[in-house]
Amino acid sequence: MKKLALVIGVISLFLMGCDDVLSVVTVDEKGEKVYHNYISLLGDTVYDATVNLKNWQDMKQLKDEKLSFDNLLFKIVSKKENIVVLGTDEYAMEIKFFDSGYKYTMFISADSLSKAFK
């Protein structure tokens, strides 16, 4: 019983530290909607005067390994708001671009989080 209380306490503290929840809807091969839910882990705002980022296509200037496009489950681009969301089954990243910088938030899938606590 003490272990269960400890696990619930740790999960509660972890979730209290989470700022945001990201939900993404995609379509599978059969045309059915698939819902992906992610919980934020960390984020950062980066001001970089050495590059001029106007949108996600300019990310090549950053040469940052964290911003990889390999093995993606989805890539959603909102040109109007200068936002890109990249994701796999295990994680997702939301990047918001503005003049001379970007803000990103890393998310872990709710399924991966629940597996980690089993």
Secondary structure, 3 states (H helix, E strand, C coil): CHHHHHHHHHHHHHHHHCCCEEEEEEECCCCCEEEEEEEEEEEEEEECCCCCCCCHHHHHHCCCHHHCCCCCCEEEEECCCCEEEEECCCEEEEEEEECCEEEEEEEEEHHHHHHHCC
